Amino acid sequence: MSHPVAANEVKNYEADDISQYESEQQLEKYPSTYTVGCPPRKRFLKEFADGLKETFFSDDPLKPYKDQPKSKKFMLGLQFLFPIFEWGRNYNLIKFKGDVIAGLTIASLCIPQDIGYAKLANLEPQHGLYSSFVPPLIYAFMGSSRDIAIGPVAVVSLLLGSLLQDELDPINNKEEYLRLAFTATFFAGITQALLGFLRLGFLIDFLSHAAIVGFMAGAAITIGLQQLKGFLGIEKFTKQTDIISVMKSVFRPFPHGWNWPTILIGTIFLVFLLVAKYMGKKNRKLFWLPAIAPLISVVLATFFVYITHAERHGVQIVKHIKKGINPSSLELIYFSGPFLGKGVKIGIIAGMIALTEAVAIGRTFASMKDYQLDGNKEMVALGTMNVVGSMTSCYVATGSFSRSAVNYMSGCQTPVSNLVMSVVVFFTLLLITPLFKYTPNAILSSIIISAVIGLIDYEAAFLIWKVDKFDFIACMGAFLGVIFASVEIGLLIAVFISFAKILLQVTRPRTTILGNLPRTTIYRNIEQYPDANRVPGVLVVRVDSAIYFTNSNYVKERILRWLADEEEKLKNKNIPQIEFLVVDMSPVTDIDTSGIHALEDLFKSLQKREVKLALANPGPVIMEKLHASEFVELIGNDKIFLTVGDAVMNCAKKSKEDV
């Protein structure tokens, strides 16, 4: 790190002397009467229990149960598992009206989307509808978010389909593929529920926001490219998801392999959907327009194909959606055999991504409506609905951002809107599915393309670039990994870069030189405050991190390099050398044995250079460990100060006494 050194260094240090004199006057006027205290040492078991509680039970979930009768405790436990018993007590007709309108609106959006998303997962269309019937029904009773809309989503559908087809061919091994999909859904639910019960929800935070932005954008482009098969009416299409393979499949059959009536249908309705979305975004009163536009498109396109018999001219249609509600699939789940391990692996990956999306959506709308969302409770609800869903012919369902946004703008009040949507889907499965026979695949492709465009958040990517370049690398790494390799590779890159950033920050913490702000006893970073003056004969360094075995050696060596750099500058200017090194320990939240050993090595190295070490404002945990390791006795209790100002003043006085 560079150190701005003025050409007239000697004059600056004379100015520093004046500033130091002013600081001395201030301290003499307000002398410090406090010394750094050391808290009483806790018993190991008590300390361990407190740490465990803060990690897993920081919200103190058992607090409401204290001093309550058994009947009250039972009711509170019931409300924890089924929040409907909590908010249901205040439910009224006004809220029901808002929920019905919202539920009908999102139902009109989800029905055509579900049919398309099922195709993304290489499943039959009815499985998409199944997944918007049972899971939302379960979530309405167990979920705590008022705004989230449950069902299949594009990214999870693509991820699940990609992972499943790596193991089995969805056409040649149709039955085994379907069984593996249900198995993966079952273990996705088990993963989510366990994370909630064990209060391990913080694990999903290891995937950074930047990585999620890049991953979602890459997945959106990949999904859009996959829809070119239906949009252009291409019969033979690659199973690979990378952009190069897809582009080859698109342009190799051009122009004879493209079906122009299909392209015409797809283009007309894609323009209609995008215009509807634009109008809804510009005018909030027209929020219902982009919500109902997909259903209108499906009805019009289906009617057009039916009366013109466009299927005879190469326009591909849905043909058949199985009528009736969800059949049981419990007996189809693999609980043993070679596919069990594969189902577990796919389920964990899909479950984590689904969980990340749902919790992010839930927190977003909770903050907009100013209410608290219990992440662990949400995980239990999402996990339970997917476990039950896997037994009723559903695949992985989660919170949909587009549907949740429509749900929010439609005036939803409670999770009852999911219940209303579920009822609409129920009647659709019972009565309406035969009417989708002539629905062209092109319209489903248009609906999916218009839906995933919203996942490309270029404004967030630009902000990431402005704020943190390393975050932008994580964002672009995930993005390029998805579009040029595969969804799995993009996900791995996102996780790898997120962990790499954490490791870099842990192993290479920031250390800075502090200077005295003129006419104060405050010491701040000299790069942030160029007017801050260095104190003659004293070097003040701040360590901005806990000191652990991962960074202890680096911290020691970095401090010594700061000292060597400063001494070299002073030597070249014929200015007195550094006599005291003050380490500001205020940001240091913890230290382990390796960190204490590094401080001991630093102390010995400074002794050889005839430089004295002082510490400023170590916290209670640090002081406890410094006393236990006898480091305080090593450097002397008089070398530990309450503030940097106290330390510098003491060092300056000793320097004068030595002269």
Beta strands, then each sheet from edge to edge (+ up, - down):
strand 1: 149-151
strand 2: 398-400
strand 3: 511-516
strand 4: 523-525
strand 5: 538-543
strand 6: 580-584
strand 7: 612-616
strand 8: 640-641
sheet 1: 1+ 2-
sheet 2: 4+ 3- 5+ 6+ 7+ 8+
end
